[in-house]
Amino acid sequence: MKNLFITLFLILSVSQLCAQQAANDSLLLDYYQNQRFADAADYLKKIYPEPVTDIKVLAKLAYTSKMASRLPDAENYYQRIYATDTTSLTNLYNMSEIIKRRGNNKKAIVFVKKILLKDTTNFDVYKQLADLSQNLGDIEGSIVYLQKANKINPLNPDVAYDLSSFFINLKLYSNAENIIDKALVADTSNLLLLKGKAQASYALKRYPVTIAITKKLIDAGEQAGSIVSMLATSYYMTGNYPDCIKTFKTLEDGNTGTEASYYYTAMSYKALHNNSKAITYLDKAIEEAISTGVSSYCSEKGDSYDRLHQLRNAVQAYQKSLLYKPDPITYYALATLYDTELKNKATAIKYYKKYLASKPKESQKTYIAYSKQRIKSLGI
């Protein structure tokens, strides 16, 4: 009888434990389904206190921490799994992913290469290696891995576009077009691939093809300046000057005009014998061509010459600065230079007056007052 009671007690205890485990699994599943991964991670830590050595439990903790964006915890758990089992491809994938998300590309690529040692035909591995190599500044390595990924799956649009972009930068335009054309066979309306096709066609000076593709991209909602510029420039190259002007006008209206857009607009007007408009847009092209910092650089150069007491060079640098941008403080610098160093009263007054006429900022009120006082004192 005693043995019967012991047996019944053990059966009930096991049943209760199984029921509790089922309830635990049910709660965990509920957390997962409702995207409550932080709660799931806390729950798992509670029911599996350290030290944890079971790989399956570590895998649960790692996955849940990853999904909760607790990346240091996730990496720690995956690292512990790796210390126990260095052959698991799944764990190597997860390790590399977490390390990459934490920004350590150099460490991540080590683990991805470990996967490559076990699986040399994996498309995703080569794609990851290409991304990581590019992040590390190894462009040559990135191209090699992209080529291997593209060989395995030439229809993948992301790899095809990235590889073609590298080829375009290397001026291997035909190679770029060949890569894109193969991928386009499987997806003729893929906008990313069409963008790559437009870039390759434009580089190869196939302007009618470029026009057709860029129009399709714009109709699909693509408004990037590079796409608009390729279309407008292709119009110019094919002698369609009105459409060139019209297309580049969209950049100007959006305050995104460039030196090139203004230049081709000007040349289109010139081809249409509208020289006044051509001059207007050539002026805009010239203005865009000049760096906004040139005036400041020349002014600083003038100040340095002034400090070295190389007065002639200082004057030339200040005057060159004014050619690029009439800045009030540069007028003031010239005025004081002619006033105190070169003792040229007439020229000093001229620049003091130009300084005041240029409407200097309120923060320069000390200079404003001094300029007015010096004009009176010099008495010319």
Buried (B, 14 or more C-beta within 10 A) or exposed (E): EEEEEEEEEEEEEEEEEEEEEEEEEEBBEEBBEEEBBBBBBBBBBEEBEEEBEEBEBBBBBBBBBBBBEBBEBBBBBBBBBBEEEEEBEEBBBBBBBBBBBBEEBEBBBEBBBBBBEEEEEBBBBBBBBBBBBBBBEBEEBBBBBBBBBBEBBBBBBBBBBBBBBBBBEEEBBEBBBBBBBBBBEBBEEBBBBBBBBBBBBBBBEBBEBBBBBBBBBBEEEBEEBEBBBBBBBBBBBBEBBEBBBBBBBBBBEEEBBBBBBBBBBBBBBBBBEBEEBBEBBBEBBEEBEEEEEBBBBBBEBBBEBBEEEBBEBBBBBBEBBBEBBEBBBBBBBBBBBBBEBBEEBEBBBBBBBBBBEBEBEEEBEEBBEBBEEBBEEEEE
